[in-house]
Each structure stands twice: as structure tokens, then as C-alpha cells.
Amino acid sequence: MGDEPKSPPMSPVSLNLPTIREADYAESDAPAKRKAAKSVSLQLPTDEDFVDDQFVSDSPVHKNSSKFEKNPSKGAPSQRRQSRIQRLRSGTTTAGKSIRRSIRQFSVYAGRIAKPANAYIRWNLLFTFLIFFTFSTCIWVPAIPGLADFSLEIVTIICIILHLLWLIAVINNIRYWWKIRSFWNNKIDWSKYPNPTNLKVKHLVGLCVYKEPLELLMDTIDSITSQPNCKQKISILIGMEEGTPDKDLKKAQLHKKYDPLCERFIVTFHPKGLRGDIPGKCSNFNYASRMAVKQLRADKGYPLDEEGQNVELLVTTGDCDSVFGERYFDALEEDYWKLTPKQRETTVWQSPLFYCINLDKSPFFVRVTGLLRAFFMMGYLIPWNINTMSIFSLTLKLFEEGEYTHPGYQMDDIIALIRWSLAVRRKCVIRPIPVATLSGPTAGKNYIDEWYEWARQIRRWTIGAAEVFHYFAIKASRLPILVSLSFASKFIFYYGFVLCAASIYTTIAPFVTPAMLTRTGHHVWGLVIPNEKAFTWIMLGFLGLQYFWFLTVFVASYACQPYFPNGIKDETGIIRNIFHYIMALPTIIMYCLVELVAFLEVTVRGKSVCSHNASKKDNLVAPVADKAPDRMEV
């Protein structure tokens, strides 16, 4: 019911295996380790035999079997046993899957064996090059004699393409608004979905926390426990860090309040210094979810993997500053039943996120960014199948096949879809959950601190996207070629062009291109555009069209507000709304500039900049005394 049960360690006698300490494993030349390896009478395939990302565990089986692989001359198994292990590695036998599951049940996760990698020569260099190549075209195209005659038309065509993308986003937002509205007024008829095998759907919802306020976390948990039938089907997992202040007291408070309200309530503490981990939610949730699934399997009163029980466990990951949409899990289950069993194995469910918690109290750059992110999620991320964000769900089978979350990449949500696609070696898809889920924007103690937190968050997203692109590029050959090309083009188009280059390009190109034509002694006209005045009017028309698209961003947010959970509203006044609307273009330009700097930073500094420094959330629960920030890094 509570934490992971503190069962006594596995006896070496029962397995005929000696206990090997972590220090023994780390020193390959240690005599004690060589002696331990000789005494092993059984070798089983480890997790690294089945997956590309290699993990180690504290289990004696894992450690000694790894020893055999490094020193095949010492205690190598027979030819017959080698043949059997080869069959298990291929995953073609039921026995292989059974052994793999058994290993995970009694093993203790002790980190990941990180593969050697160059910290600087990485595929994100190509990403950075494409971005700077695109928005610099307005500078070098007019300087090339063969292209100068077309330079004004090239700028115009690029602007037209970018505005067509905005039109696509508007259409997709209308579609998802209609889905949310329809579900709000819909009563689910479960009889429409036959269940001849009497399959039961249960949920495990994971939240990670470090130093965030406990009240903020409780607001999120309350939105889960208020879901229909929570006590019968929803288990909640809280992953704390080992360094979380007052973690034992917080754990006790959470257990006291929520044990009676959900099926299982689990709290884990993520140890410091696990191999291959970087600080952040990615490593915390990877550890916490492994421990939670292990505990549920060991729980005799929980029907997971029990004989005679047909249970599908859906895993949902969320943030501690979120409010789950009303009937989130009912909507998830309804869409689950619409799919075939095969389709469920490659589906990830995502609800639209609205950054509307205390948004009316945020400065213009935070509020405009929050509105744009919600608009882009419904406009691009979900319909284009690019990536999940913050709160999403999937089957335990897919979660385990994808080896949970990657503890070495800070953006667990951006990397999730492509990581699990690579695990199953086919395209995974995002399906929308038609409920509005709320998330908190960045928050600071004062205006300067708001700037700092806002820029730091954008920097983190950008570096994370660059790292995910590198991860995809080195593993893309495992997917069908069309799937790889489709994902790469959409990912680059969204994170590179829409979010980063587009606003800067449309701002500087109308001025730089005519100036470069004049500088190179070329007349300022093209094959179709007769003169500079006509070009100026065309660009002004695009500027007016851009503000029309910004208007649709504000309208989309207000149109969805009647369906927000707990009646939460964005109560920004008319005057501030007008000011924020005017400042939308400067905000998105500043956003792009921060992204450009972040791309340059990851290009120069490499892998060392990749970590997850969570944004502050204190102001999302209560105002704090005005105090200048200690440092200004951005």
C-alpha cells in the first residue's frame, strides 16, 4: 500500500550465487571479482542482452553474468547453453521473455552503463547549421549574381510558407477545440465497447518532485484522486529525490492523506550518483517507475501479471504543477477501447496542455509564451506526431519495451515518442485525449526573476530538443526509412524553423534583403515584384496577417476555457490583454533569440550543458516577498 516493501535481500544460498558489491563490479581487475566470477554456477542473460541501452542492477545475477561477457575465458558456459542464450537474446522464445521479466522482478536498478560518446561532435551541429543557414539566406542570396534577381521573390515565398503553417495550426486548433467540447457534453456508453476477455484497465500515475512546494504537488494529486473510480483503478507514484528537503515528513503527510483515496500510493527516493543518470525528472521517473512496477508485481493483492487475471496497466507521467482534466482517465479508456490490441501497443495518448495556472498574474512574455505553447501543441505537436509534452499515457508493455525513460536525456517528454518507436522498431503514434489539462507557467519572485526563469526554461527546452535530434540521428537506421525521414523533417521544421528561425527571418529579411541588393549594386526589384515600395507593402501585409494569427491564439485559449478543470479561468483584464496582444511579436522574437543562443551554446559546449534544472514553482501556490535574484545567468 505504501512504499516499496522492504523485503530482506535475496540470499546468496538460494541462488548458489555470491553477493557482489558495487565496488567489486566497478574494478574489473580486482582479485575478489575474478574469484566471485569463477564461483558462479549459473549465467542468465541480462537486460543488456535484450535492449540497446545497457543497464546494470545490484542483482548478483546481473553482475556475475556481466563478468562472463567481459572475461569469456573464465567460466564460459557450454556450447548448448550459449545457443540457448542466443535464442533468448533474439526475443523469439517465450522463455526469453519470462527470464527477462523474472530478472527485473528481483533486480534492483543501479544505473545505466553509458556508452562512449563524443561530447562535441554530435548531430545537433547539423541542426544548428540548418537553422543559421535558413535565416541567413536573406543576407547571402542577394550577394550571389545568379540569385539576386530572385531574392525578393524568395523572401516572399518563404513568408507565404510560414503563414500557411499558421493556417494549418489554426485549423488543427479548431478541430481539437471541437473534440474537447464534444467530450465535455458526452456521457460514455461503455456498452459500445465489447470486452469478451473481461480485460480490466488500471492506471499508474507518476509525478516527480524535488524542491517544489508540497501544496503545489497536493493540488496535482487532488486532481487525480477526484477522477471517477480512483480508489478502484488508479495508483499514484511520487518520485522524490534523495536530496528533497524534509522528504520523510512529506512522505508521511502524503501517505496519511492519499492512502485511503487511491488503489495504491507509492513514494520512492531517487538515489544520487546512479551510473548514467543526469539530474532531473528523466532519471527520477526512470528509477521511480521501475521501483513502482516491481512493487505492484510483488503485491499479492494487486492483479498485475497474476495467473487468471487479465489486466492492462496504463502508465501516465505528469508534472507536479499540473491539474488533470476532468474525466481524463475515462477519456483515455474510451479511446483505448476504440483501438485494436495491436494498435494499443504503439499508441501514446496526450491531452492538450493549457498553461493557465495563475497565468493572469504573469508578465506579458510569460503569458504570451504560455498561450503560444498551448496553441502549437494542438496545432503541430499532436497532429504532426512530433512529440509528447509533460502529461501523457501509454501501456506498460510499450513503457517496458522502451526501457522506461532515458535517464541520460533531460527532456523525457520530447524524447519519449522516438525512443519507444525505436524500441518496437515501428512508428508509434500520438492520439489526443479530448480533455483540457492545465500546467503551470514559469514563475519568479519579481519581474527580473520572471525574465530569468522564462529564459532558462526556453534554453532548457532548446538544448533538450537538440539532444533528442542527436539521439534520433544515431539510431534512425532502426526504423523504416519513410518513418525516419518523416519524423526528422517534422522535428526540424517545428523546432528549427517554426520556433527558432521563422520570427527572426520575417523580421530582418524585409530590411536586410533590399539593403544587400543596394550594397551589391543591384536594383531593388525582382522578376515579379516591380520595386522596393511594392515589396515593402507586401511585407507590411504579412505583418498584419501575423497579428491576425496572434489574435487566433488568444481566441483559441478563451474558447477552451469553459472546459478547464475546477472552473479555472484566465482573468486577465481587457487593457492588459490588448498590451499582451501588441507585445506578442516582440515576445516570440525574444523567444527565438534565446533559442539561437541555446543552439550556439550546445554547439560550443557540447554534452556538458545537458541537464534538467527545473523552473521555480513557488509563485504558483502563494505570493512571496519581493527579493532580487541571486544571479542573472541569462
N, C-alpha and C positions, 0 to 999 in steps of 0.2 A: 504493500500500500504506500509506503513512503520511499525512502531512498533505496539505492541498490542494496540488497541484503548482504550483510557482512558474513558470508559463509567462510568457514575455515579454508585455508589454502589447500590445494589438491595435494594429496600425499604422494611423494615420490614412489612409495612402495606399491601403491595401487596401479601405477603405470609402469613399474620397473624402470623408472627414469630418474636420474639425479636432478636435484634442483640446481639451476644455474642462475647466478645473479647477473644483473645488468652489466656490472663491471667486467664479469667474465666474458660476456658477449662482445664487449667493446674492444678488448685486446686480443687480437687474433693469434698472437704468438705466445700467449700465456700458457705455461705448462698445465695449469689446472684446467684450462678449457680443453686442451688436447686430451687430457685424461678423461674428462667428462664425455667428450665425443666418442671415445673408444667404448665406454660402458653402455652406450645406448643400444638397446636391442630392437628398436622399432623406429622406422622412419616413415613419416606421413608427409604428404605434400602440404606446403604452407600456402598462405594466401597469395604469395607472390608467384606461385605456380599457376594461378588462375587469372590474375589481373596484371595490368601493365604497371600500375603504381604499387610499389612494393611496401608492405607494412610488416612490422615486427610486433611481437607480443611478448609478454612476460612468461608465457606458457613454456614449459620445458620442451614440449614437442616442437614449437616453433624454433627455439634457439638451437636445439641439437640438430634438427633437420637442416637448418641453415648451415651448420657446421659441415655437414656432409657435402653440401654443394660447393663450399669453398675448398674443401680438402677431400676430393673423391678417393684419394688413395688410402684414406684412413677409415676403415669400417664401411666400405662401399657395399650396397645391397647386391643381392644376386641378380642375374640377368632376368629371371622371371619377375622379381619384384620391380625391377626397372621398367619392364614392359607394362606392368600394371599401373605404375605411377604415370607413365607416358599417356596411357588411356585416360587416367583421371585428369591430367592436365588439359587434354583436348576438350573436356567437358561433355563428352559424348555418352558417358555412362551415368546411370542413376547413383551408383556407388560413389562416384566422384563428387557429385553434389551433396550426398549425405555426409561424406567425410568433411567436406568444406564447411558445412553447417555445424557439424559437431565441433570442429576446431574453434569456430567463432563463439560457440556457446560457452566453452570453458576457458578460452583465452582472455587475457586482459590486454587491452590496447596500450601499447607502449611507444607509439610514434611511427613515423614513416621513414623508410630508407630513401632519402632524397637522391635522385640521380644526378650525376655530374652534369653541370650546365655552364655555359659561358655567361657571365654576369653582364656582358656589354654587347656582344654580337648576337642580337636577338631579332626576331621577326617584327617587333614593334618599330624597328628602324624603317622598314618598308612602309608601315602605316604612317609614320611621321613624314616620310618623303612624299607620299601621295597627297597628304594634306597641304604641305607647303608648295608642292608643285601646282596644285589646283588654284589656290588663291593668288599665286604669283603670276598666273598667266596674264593678268591684266597689266603686268609690268613688262614681261619679255616678248609677248606676242606682238605688240606694236613695233618692237625693235627688229623684227625679222621681216626683211623685204617681201618675201612671198606671202606672208600672213597679214601684213599691216593693212592691206586693203579690206580685209575681212574682220578686223579687230573689233569694230563697233558692233557688228552683227554677232560675233562670238559672245561678247558680253551680254547682248540682248537675249540670245538663245539660252545661255546658262541661267539668266534670271527667269526666263519663261519656265525652264525645267524645275527650278526651285519653287516657283509659285504653283506649279502643277502638283508638286509634292504636298504643299499646304492644302490644296483642294482635296487630295486623297485623304489627308488626315481629317479634314472636316467631315467628309462622307463617312469615314470609319467611326468618328465620334458620334455621329447621328445614329449609326447602326447600333452601337453599344449602349447609347442612351435609351434606345427603344427596348433593347433586351433587359436592361435594368428596370425600366418602367413596367414592362410586361410581367416580369417575375414578381415585382412588388405586389401586384394585384392578383397573382396567381396562387391558387391552392393546389398543391401537388397531389395528383391522383396516383398513388403508388400501385394501384391495381393494373395500371397500364404496362407495368414492367414485370413480366413473369419471372419467377425465381424457383425453377424446378429443383435446384440443388440445395435450396434452403441456405443460401450464402448469407452470412452476416457481415456487415460492413462496420468496422470500428476505426477510430481515429487516434493518432498520436500527434499532439501539437507541441512543437518545441519552440521555446523562447530563450534567448541568451541575454545575459546581463553582466555588467562589470561594476561600474560605479553609478549607474543611473539611479534616480530616486526610486525607492520602494513603492511609493504611491503611484508613480507612473506605470510600473510593472503591474501593480494590482488593478489598475484601470483596464489594462490589456487582458489580464486573466478574467476579470469580471465579464468582459465582452464574450469570452469563451464559455464560461460557466452559465451564462444566460441563454445559450443556444438550446434548442429543443432536445430533450433526452440526453443531456450532457452526462448525467450520472450513469446511464446505461451504456454509453458507447464512446465517450471522449476521455482519453488520458492526457494529462498535461505534464510536460517535461520542462523544467527550468535548469538551464545550464549556467552556473556561476563560475567565475574564475577563482582559482586558489587565492588570488590576491584581493578578492572582493572584500571591502571593509565590513566587519560585523556579519560575516557570511553565516555563521552558525545561528546567530539570533534571527537573521532574516529567514533562514531556512525553517526555524521553529515557528515563526509567525505565519509563514506561508502554509505550512502543513496544518496548523491549527485551523486556519480559515478555510482552506480549499480541499482538504481530505474528504469532508462529507459531501462535496459538491460535484465531484467528477469520479470517473471509474477508477483511475489510478492517478496519483500525484507523485512525481519523481523529481528529486533535486540532485544534481551532480556538481562536483567541483573539478574543474579542468586543471590538471597539474601543470606547473611551469616546467619548461625545459624539455618537453617531449620532442624526440627527434623529428625533424622535418616540419615542425609547427612554426607558424608565424603568429604574432599576437593578433587577435581579432575574433570575430564571430565565426569565421570559417573553421578555425581549428577547435574552437569551443564547441560548436554544434557537431562537428565530426566526432569528437570524444563523447559528448553527452548523448547523442543519438545511438551510438554503439552500446553504451552502457545501459540505456533505457530499453533497447530491443533485447539485449541479453537478459535484463531483469524480467521483462514481460515473458520471455520464453521460459525462464526458470520459475515463474509464478504458477503454481499448480491451480490457482483459481482463475487464471486468465487463459482463454481458449486458443491462444496463438500456437500453431503447429501441433496442437493436441490431436490425437487419433480420434476420429469420429466427429471432429469439429471442422466446419467449413467456414473459415474466417478470412476476410480480406482486410488488412490493416493499411489505411491510408495515412501517410505521413505529411504533416503540414508544418512548414517552418515560417516563423513570423518574427517581427521586431518587438522590442519591449515598449515602444512608443506608438503602438497601433491600436485601433479599435476594429475588431472583426465585424463585418457586415451582418445585419440581422438575417438569420437563416442561412448563414454561409455554408454550413455543413449539409443542410438539406439541399441547397442548390448544387453543391458538389456531388452529393449522392445521386441526385436526379440525372445529372449529366453522365455520371459513371454508369448508370443503368442503360443509358442510351447507346453505349458503345459495346462492341463485341469484346470478349475476353482478350483477344489478340490486340485490339486497339488500346485497351486499358494499359497494356504493358509498355506502350510507347507514348503515353499521354502525360503531360504536366498541366495542371489546372492553375489558372491565375485570375484573381479578381482585380478589376480596375482599382487603382490606388488614388486617393484624393488627399493631398497634404493640407488638411483643413483644420487640424487641431490648433486652436489659438492663432489661426492664420490672420485673422482681422487685427491682431495685435502686433504683427510683424512689419518691419520696414518694407519699402516698395520692392527692393531687389529680392528679398526672401519670398514675398508673396507672389510676385510675378514668376519667379522660378518654380514655385510650387504649382501654380496654375499651368505653366507650360509642361511640367513633367507629367501631370495627370493627362493633359491633352495629348502629349506624344505617346504615352503608354497605350491609350485607346486608339491613337492614330497610326502608330507604327509597331511598337514592341510586340503587342499581342497579335494583331492581324498579319504582320510580316514574319511572325515566328522567329524573332531575333533573340530575345532572352526574357527570363522571368525577372521579377523585381520584388524583393522584400518578403512578400507573403505569397506562398504557392504550395501546391499539394501534388502528391504522386503516390503510386503504390509502393509498398515496402519492397516488393520484388525488384522494381526498377531502381529504387534507392540503394538496395544492396548490390545489385549488379553494377551500379556506378560507383561502388565503394564509398557510399555516403557522400560527404562533401570533401573537397580537396583542402587539406589543412595548410597547404603552401601557397594558396592564391587568395588574396584578401577579399575579392568580390565573389562570395559564394553564390549570389543570385545570378550575376552575369555569366558565370562560367557553367552554371548548373545544366542548362539545356544541352550545350555542346558536349559536356563531359558525359552525360548519360547517353547521348546519341552515339558517342564513340564506344561506350561500354556495350551497347547492344548492336553496334555496327549497322545501324539504320537510322533513318530520320525520326526523331521524336518531335511531337507537335505540342503547341500551347493551345489549350481550349479555354475560353473565357468562362468565369463563374459570374453570373449576372447579378451581383450584389456590389454595392459600394463599400469599400473598406477604407478606413481613414488611417493616415500616418502623420507623424509629427514632422514639421519642417525644422531646419536648423534654428538654434536659439542661442542668444548670448546675453551677457549681463547688461550691456549698454550698446549704443549704436556702433561704436568702434568694434566691440567684441562680436556683434552681429556680422559685420563685414568679414572679420577674421574667420568665424565659423562657417559662413557661407562659402568663402573662397576655399577653405580647407576641404569642405565636403566635395566641391567640384573637382578639386585637384585629386582627391581620393578616387572619385568615380572615373576620372580620365585615366589615371595610372592603372587602375584596375582593368579598364577596357583594353588598354594597350597590352597588358599582360595576358588577358584572355585571348587576344588575337595571336600572340606568340604561341600560347598553348594549343590553339586550334591549328595553326600553321604546321607545327611539328608533328601533328597527329592526323592531319586531314586525309592522308592516303588510306586510312582505315575505313573511310566512308565511301559510298558510291560517288563517282566524280561529279554528277549533277547536284547531289546534295551538298558536297563541299563547295562547289562554285556558287551555288545559290546562297548558302549561309555567308560565305566570305563577301560576296557583293553587297548583300543587305547590311551586314555588320559594318563594313567600311562606309557604305553610303550613309548610314544613320549616324554612327559615332564620329566618322571623319568629316563628312560633308554637311549633313543637316545640323548637327550640334556644334561643330567646330568651325568649318570654313565658310559656311553659307552667309552668315550675317556680316562677317568681315569683308567678304568678297563683294556683296551687294552694296556695302557702304563705301569702299575705297575705289572700286572699279569705275564708277561714273566720273570720278575726278582724275584718277591715275591714267586711265587709258587715253583720254584726249590730251593730257599733259605729255605723255610719252610720244604720242603721234606728233605733237608740235615740236618736242625736243629733237626728234629724229628727222625733222624737216618734211614730214608727211602731212598732207592736208587732212583736216579733221572731217572726213566723210568716208562712207563705205559704198558698197555696191547698191545697197537698198536705202540706207539712211543718208539723206542728202547733205546734212550739215550738222554742226555741233549743237545748234539750237534744237533741232528735231530730236537729237539724241538726249539732250537734257530733259525735254518734255516727256520722252519715253521713260526715262529713269524716275522722274517725279511721279509718273503714273504708277510705276512699280512700288514706289514708296507709299502712295495712297492705298494700293492693293495690300501692301504689307500690314498696314494698320487695320484694314478690314479683317485680315486673318487674326490679328490680335483681338479684335472685337469678338470673333467666334470663340476664342479661348476663354474669355470672361463669360460669355453666354453659356458655353458648354458646362462650366463649373456651376453656374447658378441653376441651370436646367436639371442637374443631377442632385442638387441639394435636398429636395423633398424626400429623397430615398437614402439619405445619410443615416447611419445608426444613431440611436439615442437623441434624435432630433437636433444634432449638432449643425450649426449654421455658420457661414462666413458673414459676420455682421459689419463688414466694412462699409462706412458711410459713402454717400454719393460723391462728395468732394474728394475724399481720398481715392475712391475708385477712378475718378477722372485723372487724378495725378498719376496713379499707378498705370493707367492705360497709356498716358503720354510717355511715361518712363519705360514702357515695355521694350522699345527698340534699344535704348541705352543699356538696359539690363541684359538683353540677350547678347549684345556686343561685348559687354564686360565678361559675361559667361564664356564667350568664345575666346577672349584674350587669356583668361585663366586657363582654359583648356590648352591653348597653344603653349603657354609657359610650362604646363604639366607635361605635355608631349616632349618638349625640349629637355625637361628635367630627367625624364625616364630615359631619353636618348643618351644623355651625357653621363648620368649616374648609374644607369642600369638597374639591375635587380635590387640593389640596396635600398631604393626608395619605396619598395613594395611592402607596405604594412597597413594594417587596418587601425587607424586612430579614430575612434568613434567620436561623433559630434556630441556636444553638450546637450542635455535634455532638461536641465533643471527648470528652465523657464516655461516648460510645457505644463508644469503642475502648479507652480506658485511663483509670484514675482520675487526677485531677490534684490538686495540692496545694491545700488549703483556702485560699481567698482571698476576701475580701469584694468584691462587685461595685463597680465604679467609680461607678455611678449607679443610681438607682432611679426609673424613669420611670413605673411603673405601681403 
